[in-house]
Amino acid sequence: MNADKFDGWIRGVLMICAAALVVVLFVPLWQIDLSAPQYPEGLTMLIYPNKLGGNVDIINGLNHYIGMKTLHTEDFIEFTVLPYIIGFFALFFLLVGLSARKKLLYVLFVLFIGFAILSMVDFYRWEYNYGHDLDPNAAIVVPGMAYQPPLIGYKQLLNFGAYSIPHIGGWIFIAVALVLLFCTVKVWRGKKVIKPAVSMPLTSATLLLLLCLTSCNNGPDAIVPGKDICHFCKMGISDVRFGAEVVTKKGKSFKFDDTHCLLGFLQQKEVLPEEIKNTWFVNYSEPHQLVVAGKSFLLSSEKLRTPMGGNIAAFDDRDSLQKIQQLNNGSIVSWNDLARK
């Protein structure tokens, strides 16, 4: 075989990638889901290569009250040029597959990965401007508050939860990038069979990329008094000492101002038990860090007078609990017993 060319099976794989990129032109690339008590069915904004879709009109109407700019397809030059860029890469993949030239493959790899990085930077820039460039004369103004949606993953914005994730087109792009990475490494190593010494770093790189793309806030977000709102009672959280938080396996977080609200939320099964990654309590003692519920020590006392009458405080160690217990009496309870109620 010519030293400047590569194996036939790689040519077929690259041509399949070309066809996959054509599909991307007709399906959404990204989606941003919004959930709130007044919209239990949720709202969705879909981002296609050439337009915005989903519940854009409703989202624009809501965002008007907090001073965010309305979204219109014609305001984004990206929707004009993106279909041509995708078409260019589809033809480039086809050309490399037909020619089987190594140098063209390397050029394709650099351009495609560079385009992917540039696209995410541009997306972040758009989200930043959208969430920070607010009308100071809006009906609702929260000093210091910004409404930038998450790049990937979940973020709480007032009483709305925003979840950002690739749609069909985005997942196709990710798959094509991983296939291109595999083919490029295979050709560069110049071996017909990838031995363990080669496959291990390739597998590690692939897993790292997937982790970056699919993981998001796996841990809890800090509860900010005066800013965060209890998901259950819809009251602003003013006393962080009695706060709690549920984090789902998808990285979505629900914040509460009281154990009473946390238990009510769990009993309603808005989120199924198998979907919950972990539950956290705020440590009553300073610095009020979040502690995993199963590892916390809980004190129940009427003298605590918590915001919603749960009258339970959490501690990260038994000594801290006993100091507060001496002042407030009360009894020690376990998270397992509370969760079963």
C-alpha angles and dihedrals in degrees: 000000000000110000090225093057136064139224123298097239091060089055090057092048092052092050089052087053089053090055091047091055090054088058089054089066091068104040135062117275098199142007135205114197121199124197130184137154092259090051105043091163089055134226125256133199114197121200114207125183089258108022151012120259142174124052095345095138093053092046090050090052093052095044091053089072093059095043100256119147118255117250122237128169093229091060093067120075087193090075089057098050102029097077089053092049092050090047090050092054092046089055091044092053089049092048093050091047093051096043097038090205115159096212092054090050091054092048090049091051093051093046095045096048090043090052091050092052093045091050093054091047090051091047091051090048090052093048092048094052092043093052099040106035097081133165107251089208095057120134091246118041121174109188112240093005121134126185103208109155117229118268090220126355134012134328133171114232109184105297093341124090113210120203118187122190140145117273126210094295092047093051089049089053091050092048092048091049091052092047090049090050091051093048093046093051090046093052094042092053089049097215129128092218123039106229123210091263088062100034094053097063090039091052091046092051091048093049091047091052092048090048092053092048101044105031123083138158094345089165128056125279117236112261109238115203114223091023110051123071126214108251093215107042096023091227122137113258107243103158110049094186093085098039127127137185139202120207120195126214088255090058097255114144131206118196128205135189096211142022087243090064093044092054092045090053092050092048092052089056093217081152116034117236092244090056093057117096097186146335122226137195128203111244107246089215122070136303082038095218121170116265127195107256094231091055097043129099113229128207121196115200134150089218092066091073098197121197097265102024099262088124094197127128127190129218134189093224138023095241092061090049093051092052091056091041090060089059099040105025108212132131136276115249132184128234091231091058092048094047092053093057 
